Every structure is written in structure tokens, then in C-alpha cells.
Amino acid sequence: MDAKEILEHGARFPYDAPDSWWDSSDDAPPLPGDWAHAAARGILADLTDRRGIKHELSQVDEDVRREIVAIMAEIIRAALPAQT
């Protein structure tokens, strides 16, 4: 998969979505807050497809999943000004 496909996968299956969404038949995933949030979800989507990591990541509690994505999005946002 290329980066665009990974971002789309992260949008369809957001790692930080609540358990209630994962357990429901609701087709519409929660929207990201911004571009960095979407990027963090894409990174996690890629990681959850990797052998040796995906099983561990699938066992993480909902509150920790949200925290991981939020911190990752903050790091991504912080990296942008560092490049200019």
C-alpha cells in the first residue's frame, strides 16, 4: 500500500474509535479532528497490519488507544514548524 491508501485505511478503521463503534454495525467511522489526527490514524493503521505488532495493538484499551493517537498527532503537528 502507498501512503494515500494507508491514510484511507486509517480513516475507515480509526485506531482511536471507541469500542462502541467497533462493536456496532455503524458504517460511518468517527472523523479525525484535523490532518495530524488523520496522519496518526494512518500510521496506526499501517502498524496494525504488521506481524508481531498488530496483535499487541489490538489488545490496548480504548482510553490508551485515544491517548496514543492524540500524542502521535501532537508530535506530527510539532514536526511541521521544525521543517520550516
Buried (B, 14 or more C-beta within 10 A) or exposed (E): EEEEEBBBBBBEBBBBBBEEBEEEEEEEBEEBEEEBBBBBBBBBBBBBBEEEEEEEBEEBEBEEBBEBBBEBBEEBBEEEEEEE
